[in-house]
Amino acid sequence: MWFSRRAYWAALMLGSLLLAALSGCQSGDSFARIKDSGPVHEVDVSQLADAVPRVDPITIAGNKNPYTVNGVTYQLMPSAKGYSEEGMASWYGNKFHGRKTSNGETYSMYGMTAAHKTLPIPAYVRVTNVANGRQIIVRVNDRGPFHGGRIIDLSYAGAKKLGYANNGTARVRVETIDPANFQPNSVSLPTLSAQLNKAEKPRPLAVATQQAAAQPFLQIGVYSSMNSARQLQKQLAAITTFPVSVRRFGEVKTPVFKVWIGPIVDQLQLAALRNRLIQQGRYKPFVVNAVREI
């Protein structure tokens, strides 16, 4: 049967739209039926550093308020400060790996992140496995979990570090961390241009002033385990001539161990080392001012 050109293209477009609609429904249904899982091969997360709390802006991304999922409406907390809750935790992994989180970031099951139903995004929380006492610090950047009466969904890596990845769930205690109090010595890094524009030459490391009580260090990592901090200390000692130390902060029962390089008095040397570590892609160093331990 003969068709006009216009009728042919109209029929072709209609068919394409129907196929796309059916494909969308099938992909959505297929995704819903996929069972979540961890990585195919065993992954060692013992050296994976905790999330480092920092003062992040709270934006509209991920913070629609209120919002509704599966017929249930959720109201966000006005602030993360003071939140503490004990309940069941689950984890999510390969099914969502590479997809967008609620605030538009890309989810990685190897990252130290979490999903929470009502905390402002982003937020930082300390999660303790009640059964074994293990603790981690994660960054909340997603919404969930929306079933089973669970209070938090950790990444696969987070659940593995807490020791419940194989079980699927665990009873945990979740406590928010105020980034401003967690790292009170955090300061901005001086720019190289500002240093180069100075008329005077940079002071050599050997003549570090003894008058100032605080000196600049580079903080490289924060761990809940002393052993993990010592491992990083050994790695860094092999690539820099500056002293690498581990310092303990916090209460006796819930300390954190911070790995520092320094002091580095010369600001050009400080900036150069920081840039070199960033370029390696493994570290996220930033400057802290602190009293040198003797």
One Martini backbone bead per residue (centre of mass of N, CA, C, O) as a GRO file, in nm:
protein
  294
    1MET     BB    1   0.098   0.035   0.020
    2TRP     BB    2   0.057   0.374  -0.023
    3PHE     BB    3   0.249   0.647   0.108
    4SER     BB    4   0.300   0.934   0.227
    5ARG     BB    5   0.553   1.107   0.352
    6ARG     BB    6   0.401   1.221   0.599
    7ALA     BB    7   0.278   0.952   0.698
    8TYR     BB    8   0.542   0.802   0.738
    9TRP     BB    9   0.670   0.992   0.955
   10ALA     BB   10   0.439   0.976   1.157
   11ALA     BB   11   0.455   0.671   1.207
   12LEU     BB   12   0.752   0.664   1.294
   13MET     BB   13   0.726   0.853   1.543
   14LEU     BB   14   0.511   0.693   1.695
   15GLY     BB   15   0.676   0.436   1.723
   16SER     BB   16   0.913   0.561   1.883
   17LEU     BB   17   0.749   0.658   2.128
   18LEU     BB   18   0.639   0.381   2.212
   19LEU     BB   19   0.915   0.245   2.249
   20ALA     BB   20   1.024   0.438   2.466
   21ALA     BB   21   0.803   0.391   2.674
   22LEU     BB   22   0.843   0.085   2.703
   23SER     BB   23   1.143   0.096   2.779
   24GLY     BB   24   1.109   0.263   3.036
   25CYS     BB   25   0.932   0.063   3.187
   26GLN     BB   26   1.125  -0.178   3.173
   27SER     BB   27   1.369  -0.047   3.313
   28GLY     BB   28   1.225   0.020   3.575
   29ASP     BB   29   1.134  -0.268   3.646
   30SER     BB   30   1.412  -0.397   3.631
   31PHE     BB   31   1.545  -0.227   3.853
   32ALA     BB   32   1.346  -0.311   4.083
   33ARG     BB   33   1.439  -0.628   4.056
   34ILE     BB   34   1.710  -0.567   4.144
   35LYS     BB   35   1.960  -0.695   4.332
   36ASP     BB   36   2.155  -0.607   4.563
   37SER     BB   37   2.521  -0.548   4.582
   38GLY     BB   38   2.836  -0.615   4.584
   39PRO     BB   39   3.123  -0.683   4.495
   40VAL     BB   40   3.269  -0.944   4.333
   41HIS     BB   41   3.521  -0.869   4.484
   42GLU     BB   42   3.732  -0.843   4.720
   43VAL     BB   43   3.752  -0.570   4.965
   44ASP     BB   44   3.983  -0.344   5.102
   45VAL     BB   45   3.894  -0.105   5.380
   46SER     BB   46   4.113  -0.050   5.608
   47GLN     BB   47   4.242   0.225   5.450
   48LEU     BB   48   3.985   0.379   5.463
   49ALA     BB   49   3.888   0.689   5.501
   50ASP     BB   50   3.726   0.907   5.650
   51ALA     BB   51   3.529   1.149   5.662
   52VAL     BB   52   3.578   1.506   5.639
   53PRO     BB   53   3.473   1.750   5.814
   54ARG     BB   54   3.293   2.028   5.668
   55VAL     BB   55   3.189   2.340   5.562
   56ASP     BB   56   2.887   2.314   5.404
   57PRO     BB   57   2.659   2.408   5.198
   58ILE     BB   58   2.310   2.463   5.205
   59THR     BB   59   2.107   2.348   4.957
   60ILE     BB   60   1.852   2.249   4.743
   61ALA     BB   61   2.011   2.004   4.701
   62GLY     BB   62   1.832   1.747   4.857
   63ASN     BB   63   1.613   1.977   5.016
   64LYS     BB   64   1.333   1.900   4.990
   65ASN     BB   65   1.048   2.077   5.161
   66PRO     BB   66   0.875   1.855   5.151
   67TYR     BB   67   0.861   1.493   5.093
   68THR     BB   68   0.763   1.211   4.873
   69VAL     BB   69   0.752   0.848   4.946
   70ASN     BB   70   0.537   0.604   4.903
   71GLY     BB   71   0.314   0.806   5.050
   72VAL     BB   72   0.540   0.947   5.224
   73THR     BB   73   0.600   1.221   5.440
   74TYR     BB   74   0.886   1.439   5.473
   75GLN     BB   75   1.059   1.624   5.733
   76LEU     BB   76   1.302   1.831   5.778
   77MET     BB   77   1.552   1.927   5.952
   78PRO     BB   78   1.669   2.238   6.048
   79SER     BB   79   1.908   2.069   6.194
   80ALA     BB   80   2.192   1.864   6.278
   81LYS     BB   81   2.215   1.950   6.555
   82GLY     BB   82   2.200   1.697   6.811
   83TYR     BB   83   2.183   1.439   6.664
   84SER     BB   84   2.044   1.122   6.799
   85GLU     BB   85   2.045   0.764   6.710
   86GLU     BB   86   1.890   0.439   6.746
   87GLY     BB   87   1.931   0.166   6.503
   88MET     BB   88   1.887   0.057   6.184
   89ALA     BB   89   2.117  -0.061   5.939
   90SER     BB   90   2.210  -0.032   5.604
   91TRP     BB   91   2.290  -0.105   5.250
   92TYR     BB   92   2.442   0.021   4.941
   93GLY     BB   93   2.550  -0.057   4.595
   94ASN     BB   94   2.571  -0.171   4.279
   95LYS     BB   95   2.287  -0.068   4.188
   96PHE     BB   96   2.394   0.257   4.246
   97HIS     BB   97   2.647   0.264   4.102
   98GLY     BB   98   2.690   0.582   3.937
   99ARG     BB   99   2.464   0.727   4.050
  100LYS     BB  100   2.257   0.964   4.165
  101THR     BB  101   2.210   1.158   4.414
  102SER     BB  102   2.007   1.385   4.567
  103ASN     BB  103   2.253   1.618   4.515
  104GLY     BB  104   2.411   1.507   4.233
  105GLU     BB  105   2.597   1.303   4.307
  106THR     BB  106   2.817   1.035   4.279
  107TYR     BB  107   2.782   0.712   4.348
  108SER     BB  108   2.987   0.518   4.584
  109MET     BB  109   3.052   0.213   4.738
  110TYR     BB  110   3.358   0.330   4.830
  111GLY     BB  111   3.239   0.546   4.995
  112MET     BB  112   3.189   0.779   5.277
  113THR     BB  113   2.855   0.731   5.284
  114ALA     BB  114   2.498   0.844   5.308
  115ALA     BB  115   2.154   0.780   5.400
  116HIS     BB  116   1.881   1.012   5.483
  117LYS     BB  117   1.564   1.135   5.544
  118THR     BB  118   1.611   1.433   5.741
  119LEU     BB  119   1.876   1.537   5.693
  120PRO     BB  120   2.070   1.762   5.601
  121ILE     BB  121   2.223   1.849   5.289
  122PRO     BB  122   2.498   1.813   5.414
  123ALA     BB  123   2.628   1.560   5.647
  124TYR     BB  124   2.784   1.456   5.957
  125VAL     BB  125   2.853   1.118   6.083
  126ARG     BB  126   2.861   0.900   6.358
  127VAL     BB  127   2.906   0.543   6.337
  128THR     BB  128   2.792   0.277   6.556
  129ASN     BB  129   2.850  -0.047   6.635
  130VAL     BB  130   2.701  -0.197   6.897
  131ALA     BB  131   2.831  -0.491   6.889
  132ASN     BB  132   3.164  -0.388   6.830
  133GLY     BB  133   3.239  -0.055   6.834
  134ARG     BB  134   3.256   0.047   6.564
  135GLN     BB  135   3.381   0.336   6.372
  136ILE     BB  136   3.248   0.607   6.165
  137ILE     BB  137   3.275   0.861   5.904
  138VAL     BB  138   3.010   1.029   5.729
  139ARG     BB  139   2.845   1.147   5.432
  140VAL     BB  140   2.547   1.306   5.374
  141ASN     BB  141   2.394   1.268   5.017
  142ASP     BB  142   2.117   1.108   5.079
  143ARG     BB  143   1.816   0.925   5.043
  144GLY     BB  144   1.721   0.728   5.320
  145PRO     BB  145   1.558   0.466   5.402
  146PHE     BB  146   1.217   0.329   5.276
  147HIS     BB  147   1.250   0.068   5.476
  148GLY     BB  148   1.225  -0.129   5.771
  149GLY     BB  149   1.298   0.092   5.999
  150ARG     BB  150   1.540   0.252   5.901
  151ILE     BB  151   1.790   0.518   5.961
  152ILE     BB  152   2.032   0.404   5.767
  153ASP     BB  153   2.242   0.427   5.467
  154LEU     BB  154   2.520   0.271   5.369
  155SER     BB  155   2.778   0.206   5.228
  156TYR     BB  156   2.952  -0.065   5.164
  157ALA     BB  157   3.214   0.030   5.300
  158GLY     BB  158   3.089   0.114   5.568
  159ALA     BB  159   2.972  -0.166   5.643
  160LYS     BB  160   3.243  -0.316   5.634
  161LYS     BB  161   3.386  -0.150   5.858
  162LEU     BB  162   3.150  -0.239   6.069
  163GLY     BB  163   3.076  -0.561   6.002
  164TYR     BB  164   2.774  -0.592   5.805
  165ALA     BB  165   2.772  -0.672   5.500
  166ASN     BB  166   2.681  -0.978   5.522
  167ASN     BB  167   2.408  -0.921   5.691
  168GLY     BB  168   2.288  -0.605   5.603
  169THR     BB  169   2.249  -0.549   5.919
  170ALA     BB  170   2.248  -0.307   6.202
  171ARG     BB  171   2.306  -0.182   6.509
  172VAL     BB  172   2.304   0.175   6.562
  173ARG     BB  173   2.481   0.485   6.617
  174VAL     BB  174   2.377   0.825   6.549
  175GLU     BB  175   2.599   1.118   6.510
  176THR     BB  176   2.648   1.434   6.484
  177ILE     BB  177   2.876   1.668   6.323
  178ASP     BB  178   3.054   1.960   6.388
  179PRO     BB  179   3.277   2.101   6.181
  180ALA     BB  180   3.368   2.352   6.350
  181ASN     BB  181   3.460   2.159   6.601
  182PHE     BB  182   3.632   1.932   6.471
  183GLN     BB  183   3.816   2.180   6.313
  184PRO     BB  184   3.932   2.463   6.461
  185ASN     BB  185   4.227   2.497   6.285
  186SER     BB  186   4.117   2.579   6.025
  187VAL     BB  187   4.269   2.711   5.726
  188SER     BB  188   4.373   2.899   5.481
  189LEU     BB  189   4.551   2.901   5.192
  190PRO     BB  190   4.806   3.048   5.071
  191THR     BB  191   4.901   3.210   4.801
  192LEU     BB  192   5.148   3.221   4.572
  193SER     BB  193   5.121   3.514   4.469
  194ALA     BB  194   5.145   3.652   4.745
  195GLN     BB  195   5.434   3.551   4.797
  196LEU     BB  196   5.577   3.658   4.529
  197ASN     BB  197   5.502   3.972   4.590
  198LYS     BB  198   5.701   3.981   4.791
  199ALA     BB  199   5.995   4.134   4.870
  200GLU     BB  200   6.061   3.919   5.045
  201LYS     BB  201   6.199   3.638   5.121
  202PRO     BB  202   6.159   3.336   5.197
  203ARG     BB  203   6.170   3.152   5.463
  204PRO     BB  204   6.349   2.925   5.586
  205LEU     BB  205   6.304   2.639   5.765
  206ALA     BB  206   6.541   2.681   5.978
  207VAL     BB  207   6.392   2.981   6.068
  208ALA     BB  208   6.177   2.916   6.257
  209THR     BB  209   5.968   3.054   6.457
  210GLN     BB  210   5.941   3.072   6.828
  211GLN     BB  211   5.709   3.280   6.900
  212ALA     BB  212   5.495   3.120   6.786
  213ALA     BB  213   5.262   2.890   6.890
  214ALA     BB  214   5.172   2.849   6.596
  215GLN     BB  215   5.179   2.607   6.325
  216PRO     BB  216   5.206   2.475   6.010
  217PHE     BB  217   5.001   2.217   5.869
  218LEU     BB  218   4.930   1.903   5.714
  219GLN     BB  219   4.629   1.747   5.656
  220ILE     BB  220   4.550   1.407   5.540
  221GLY     BB  221   4.404   1.241   5.787
  222VAL     BB  222   4.115   1.051   5.929
  223TYR     BB  223   4.081   0.825   6.209
  224SER     BB  224   3.957   0.552   6.416
  225SER     BB  225   4.244   0.422   6.364
  226MET     BB  226   4.571   0.385   6.446
  227ASN     BB  227   4.669   0.184   6.230
  228SER     BB  228   4.579   0.352   5.984
  229ALA     BB  229   4.749   0.601   6.051
  230ARG     BB  230   5.026   0.456   6.043
  231GLN     BB  231   5.015   0.375   5.747
  232LEU     BB  232   5.013   0.664   5.635
  233GLN     BB  233   5.271   0.758   5.768
  234LYS     BB  234   5.458   0.569   5.606
  235GLN     BB  235   5.388   0.669   5.324
  236LEU     BB  236   5.473   0.972   5.369
  237ALA     BB  237   5.772   0.926   5.464
  238ALA     BB  238   5.854   0.830   5.159
  239ILE     BB  239   5.771   1.144   5.019
  240THR     BB  240   5.897   1.307   5.272
  241THR     BB  241   6.104   1.524   5.488
  242PHE     BB  242   5.887   1.579   5.664
  243PRO     BB  243   5.720   1.548   5.935
  244VAL     BB  244   5.525   1.261   6.054
  245SER     BB  245   5.212   1.258   6.232
  246VAL     BB  246   5.015   1.140   6.517
  247ARG     BB  247   4.696   1.254   6.637
  248ARG     BB  248   4.493   1.284   6.921
  249PHE     BB  249   4.131   1.306   6.938
  250GLY     BB  250   3.919   1.331   7.189
  251GLU     BB  251   3.776   1.097   7.345
  252VAL     BB  252   3.858   0.801   7.479
  253LYS     BB  253   3.617   0.629   7.343
  254THR     BB  254   3.615   0.857   7.073
  255PRO     BB  255   3.861   0.872   6.888
  256VAL     BB  256   4.088   1.049   6.673
  257PHE     BB  257   4.328   1.020   6.391
  258LYS     BB  258   4.577   1.248   6.286
  259VAL     BB  259   4.753   1.329   5.987
  260TRP     BB  260   5.068   1.502   5.987
  261ILE     BB  261   5.257   1.766   5.829
  262GLY     BB  262   5.523   1.886   6.027
  263PRO     BB  263   5.624   2.176   6.024
  264ILE     BB  264   5.561   2.451   5.765
  265VAL     BB  265   5.677   2.764   5.732
  266ASP     BB  266   5.711   2.768   5.437
  267GLN     BB  267   5.470   2.859   5.211
  268LEU     BB  268   5.586   2.739   4.948
  269GLN     BB  269   5.632   2.454   5.054
  270LEU     BB  270   5.346   2.404   5.141
  271ALA     BB  271   5.209   2.440   4.861
  272ALA     BB  272   5.380   2.235   4.703
  273LEU     BB  273   5.304   1.981   4.867
  274ARG     BB  274   5.002   1.998   4.837
  275ASN     BB  275   4.995   1.981   4.526
  276ARG     BB  276   5.141   1.709   4.501
  277LEU     BB  277   4.928   1.540   4.655
  278ILE     BB  278   4.684   1.608   4.479
  279GLN     BB  279   4.804   1.496   4.205
  280GLN     BB  280   4.796   1.191   4.304
  281GLY     BB  281   4.475   1.140   4.406
  282ARG     BB  282   4.482   1.039   4.735
  283TYR     BB  283   4.470   1.337   4.849
  284LYS     BB  284   4.330   1.600   5.102
  285PRO     BB  285   4.490   1.857   5.183
  286PHE     BB  286   4.519   2.076   5.474
  287VAL     BB  287   4.537   2.356   5.678
  288VAL     BB  288   4.693   2.380   6.003
  289ASN     BB  289   4.702   2.530   6.326
  290ALA     BB  290   4.965   2.444   6.559
  291VAL     BB  291   5.123   2.305   6.816
  292ARG     BB  292   5.419   2.185   6.871
  293GLU     BB  293   5.545   1.887   6.945
  294ILE     BB  294   5.796   1.764   7.199
   0.00000   0.00000   0.00000
